[in-house]
Amino acid sequence: MPFFRVCLRAETEGVLSIRPARPRVWGMKFECDSCRETSPHFVYVDEAEERDSGGGGTRNAVFKCAFCKGVLTASIDPESYGRFTPDGDNGLLLVEVRGGSPKELELDGNWVVEVEGSSFDGVDLSEDWMEYDEASGAVVSVSGVSVVFERAKKKKQHEGNA
């Protein structure tokens, strides 16, 4: 079972953690294992949605490669949600993908940035973000956000990461 760990990388100032808001739908581009082409558009994977995979069982998304028509499936592990911390773990979640591999994550305005004593909801990570935190009297910021996908084993994902 090919699992991929979605990892966030960013430069931060005054930020304790960044986590995905829930519930959410994840937009991803995938590379097909058969033809090695990457999907031209984002495919949306909703952990609350179940589709028949055609091979027994269900997945959160079942779709065909735009180029060779091969079938790809993707499922979000809802137990694997984590958070980015500047000096620690950067794993956000685990995605099981069959027939391909994830190549790009759509960064959107559905993130929570936690700072000392408060948090900011609806943060858009598709561009650099900066706010003034009244509680601490300091500027907080997130910049240079990127995402990488690492092959992973399901049971080792996010141990001790709430």
C-alpha positions as a Markdown table, in Angstrom:
| # | Residue | x | y | z |
|---|---|---|---|---|
| 1 | Met | 0.0 | 0.0 | 0.0 |
| 2 | Pro | 1.7 | 3.2 | -1.1 |
| 3 | Phe | 1.4 | 5.9 | 1.5 |
| 4 | Phe | 2.7 | 9.4 | 1.1 |
| 5 | Arg | 3.3 | 11.8 | 4.0 |
| 6 | Val | 2.4 | 15.4 | 3.1 |
| 7 | Cys | 5.1 | 17.7 | 4.6 |
| 8 | Leu | 5.0 | 21.4 | 4.9 |
| 9 | Arg | 8.1 | 23.6 | 4.7 |
| 10 | Ala | 8.0 | 27.3 | 5.6 |
| 11 | Glu | 9.9 | 30.3 | 7.1 |
| 12 | Thr | 8.0 | 31.6 | 10.1 |
| 13 | Glu | 8.3 | 34.4 | 12.6 |
| 14 | Gly | 6.5 | 34.2 | 16.0 |
| 15 | Val | 4.5 | 31.1 | 14.9 |
| 16 | Leu | 4.1 | 28.0 | 17.2 |
| 17 | Ser | 2.4 | 25.8 | 14.6 |
| 18 | Ile | 0.4 | 25.6 | 11.3 |
| 19 | Arg | -2.3 | 23.0 | 10.8 |
| 20 | Pro | -5.0 | 22.3 | 8.2 |
| 21 | Ala | -8.5 | 23.5 | 9.2 |
| 22 | Arg | -11.0 | 20.7 | 9.2 |
| 23 | Pro | -13.2 | 19.5 | 7.6 |
| 24 | Arg | -11.5 | 20.2 | 4.3 |
| 25 | Val | -11.1 | 19.0 | 0.8 |
| 26 | Trp | -7.5 | 18.5 | -0.5 |
| 27 | Gly | -6.6 | 19.6 | -4.0 |
| 28 | Met | -3.7 | 17.6 | -5.4 |
| 29 | Lys | -2.0 | 16.8 | -8.7 |
| 30 | Phe | -0.9 | 13.2 | -9.4 |
| 31 | Glu | 1.6 | 11.5 | -11.6 |
| 32 | Cys | 0.3 | 8.4 | -13.3 |
| 33 | Asp | 2.4 | 5.2 | -12.7 |
| 34 | Ser | 1.5 | 4.0 | -16.2 |
| 35 | Cys | 2.4 | 6.9 | -18.4 |
| 36 | Arg | 4.3 | 9.2 | -16.0 |
| 37 | Glu | 2.2 | 12.2 | -16.9 |
| 38 | Thr | 1.1 | 14.6 | -14.2 |
| 39 | Ser | -2.6 | 15.6 | -14.1 |
| 40 | Pro | -3.2 | 19.0 | -15.7 |
| 41 | His | -5.8 | 20.0 | -13.1 |
| 42 | Phe | -6.1 | 19.5 | -9.4 |
| 43 | Val | -8.1 | 16.5 | -8.3 |
| 44 | Tyr | -10.1 | 17.1 | -5.1 |
| 45 | Val | -9.9 | 14.4 | -2.4 |
| 46 | Asp | -12.6 | 14.7 | 0.4 |
| 47 | Glu | -12.0 | 12.5 | 3.4 |
| 48 | Ala | -15.8 | 12.4 | 4.0 |
| 49 | Glu | -16.6 | 11.1 | 0.6 |
| 50 | Glu | -16.5 | 7.4 | -0.3 |
| 51 | Arg | -16.4 | 6.0 | -3.9 |
| 52 | Asp | -16.3 | 2.5 | -5.1 |
| 53 | Ser | -12.7 | 1.8 | -6.2 |
| 54 | Gly | -13.8 | -0.9 | -8.7 |
| 55 | Gly | -11.4 | -3.4 | -7.2 |
| 56 | Gly | -13.3 | -4.0 | -3.9 |
| 57 | Gly | -13.5 | -1.4 | -1.2 |
| 58 | Thr | -13.9 | 2.3 | -1.3 |
| 59 | Arg | -11.6 | 5.3 | -1.6 |
| 60 | Asn | -12.0 | 9.1 | -1.1 |
| 61 | Ala | -11.3 | 9.7 | -4.8 |
| 62 | Val | -11.3 | 7.5 | -7.9 |
| 63 | Phe | -10.3 | 9.1 | -11.2 |
| 64 | Lys | -8.8 | 8.4 | -14.6 |
| 65 | Cys | -5.5 | 9.7 | -15.9 |
| 66 | Ala | -6.2 | 12.4 | -18.5 |
| 67 | Phe | -3.6 | 11.0 | -20.8 |
| 68 | Cys | -3.7 | 7.1 | -20.7 |
| 69 | Lys | -7.0 | 6.7 | -18.9 |
| 70 | Gly | -5.4 | 4.5 | -16.2 |
| 71 | Val | -7.3 | 4.5 | -12.9 |
| 72 | Leu | -5.9 | 6.2 | -9.9 |
| 73 | Thr | -7.3 | 6.2 | -6.3 |
| 74 | Ala | -6.5 | 8.4 | -3.3 |
| 75 | Ser | -7.6 | 8.1 | 0.3 |
| 76 | Ile | -6.9 | 10.4 | 3.3 |
| 77 | Asp | -6.1 | 8.8 | 6.6 |
| 78 | Pro | -8.2 | 10.9 | 9.0 |
| 79 | Glu | -6.3 | 9.7 | 12.0 |
| 80 | Ser | -3.0 | 11.0 | 10.6 |
| 81 | Tyr | -3.6 | 14.8 | 10.8 |
| 82 | Gly | -0.6 | 16.6 | 12.2 |
| 83 | Arg | 0.8 | 20.1 | 12.3 |
| 84 | Phe | 3.9 | 22.0 | 11.1 |
| 85 | Thr | 6.1 | 23.3 | 13.9 |
| 86 | Pro | 9.2 | 25.5 | 13.1 |
| 87 | Asp | 11.6 | 23.3 | 15.1 |
| 88 | Gly | 9.9 | 20.0 | 14.9 |
| 89 | Asp | 7.7 | 17.7 | 12.8 |
| 90 | Asn | 6.3 | 19.0 | 9.5 |
| 91 | Gly | 4.0 | 16.1 | 8.6 |
| 92 | Leu | 0.4 | 17.2 | 7.9 |
| 93 | Leu | -1.3 | 14.0 | 6.9 |
| 94 | Leu | -1.0 | 10.6 | 5.2 |
| 95 | Val | -2.5 | 9.9 | 1.8 |
| 96 | Glu | -2.8 | 6.4 | 0.3 |
| 97 | Val | -2.4 | 6.6 | -3.5 |
| 98 | Arg | -2.8 | 3.7 | -5.9 |
| 99 | Gly | -1.9 | 3.9 | -9.6 |
| 100 | Gly | 0.2 | 7.1 | -9.1 |
| 101 | Ser | 1.9 | 9.4 | -6.7 |
| 102 | Pro | 1.1 | 12.9 | -5.5 |
| 103 | Lys | 3.1 | 15.7 | -7.0 |
| 104 | Glu | 1.5 | 19.0 | -6.0 |
| 105 | Leu | -0.8 | 20.2 | -3.2 |
| 106 | Glu | -3.1 | 23.2 | -3.7 |
| 107 | Leu | -2.3 | 25.7 | -1.0 |
| 108 | Asp | -5.5 | 27.6 | -0.1 |
| 109 | Gly | -7.1 | 29.8 | 2.6 |
| 110 | Asn | -8.0 | 26.9 | 4.9 |
| 111 | Trp | -5.2 | 26.9 | 7.4 |
| 112 | Val | -4.9 | 27.7 | 11.1 |
| 113 | Val | -1.7 | 29.5 | 12.3 |
| 114 | Glu | -1.2 | 29.2 | 16.1 |
| 115 | Val | 0.8 | 31.8 | 18.0 |
| 116 | Glu | 1.5 | 32.5 | 21.6 |
| 117 | Gly | -1.9 | 32.9 | 23.3 |
| 118 | Ser | -4.1 | 33.0 | 20.1 |
| 119 | Ser | -4.6 | 31.6 | 16.6 |
| 120 | Phe | -5.5 | 32.9 | 13.2 |
| 121 | Asp | -8.1 | 31.0 | 11.1 |
| 122 | Gly | -8.6 | 31.1 | 7.4 |
| 123 | Val | -5.0 | 31.8 | 6.6 |
| 124 | Asp | -4.1 | 31.6 | 2.9 |
| 125 | Leu | -0.8 | 29.9 | 2.4 |
| 126 | Ser | -0.7 | 30.3 | -1.3 |
| 127 | Glu | 1.1 | 33.6 | -0.7 |
| 128 | Asp | 3.3 | 35.1 | 2.1 |
| 129 | Trp | 1.2 | 35.9 | 5.2 |
| 130 | Met | 1.8 | 38.5 | 7.9 |
| 131 | Glu | -0.3 | 39.8 | 10.8 |
| 132 | Tyr | 0.1 | 41.8 | 14.0 |
| 133 | Asp | -0.6 | 39.7 | 17.1 |
| 134 | Glu | -2.1 | 42.0 | 19.7 |
| 135 | Ala | -1.7 | 39.5 | 22.5 |
| 136 | Ser | 2.1 | 39.4 | 22.1 |
| 137 | Gly | 2.5 | 42.8 | 20.6 |
| 138 | Ala | 4.6 | 41.4 | 17.7 |
| 139 | Val | 4.4 | 40.7 | 14.0 |
| 140 | Val | 3.8 | 37.1 | 13.1 |
| 141 | Ser | 4.5 | 35.7 | 9.6 |
| 142 | Val | 4.6 | 32.7 | 7.3 |
| 143 | Ser | 6.6 | 32.9 | 4.0 |
| 144 | Gly | 8.2 | 30.6 | 1.4 |
| 145 | Val | 5.7 | 27.8 | 1.9 |
| 146 | Ser | 6.3 | 24.6 | 0.0 |
| 147 | Val | 5.0 | 21.1 | 0.2 |
| 148 | Val | 6.9 | 17.8 | -0.3 |
| 149 | Phe | 5.6 | 14.2 | -0.4 |
| 150 | Glu | 7.6 | 11.5 | 1.3 |
| 151 | Arg | 6.9 | 7.8 | 1.0 |
| 152 | Ala | 5.8 | 6.6 | 4.4 |
| 153 | Lys | 4.5 | 3.6 | 6.4 |
| 154 | Lys | 1.1 | 4.2 | 7.9 |
| 155 | Lys | 1.8 | 3.2 | 11.4 |
| 156 | Lys | 4.8 | 5.4 | 11.9 |
| 157 | Gln | 3.0 | 8.6 | 10.8 |
| 158 | His | 2.6 | 11.4 | 13.4 |
| 159 | Glu | 3.5 | 9.4 | 16.5 |
| 160 | Gly | 3.0 | 11.8 | 19.4 |
| 161 | Asn | 1.9 | 14.6 | 17.0 |
| 162 | Ala | -1.5 | 16.0 | 18.0 |
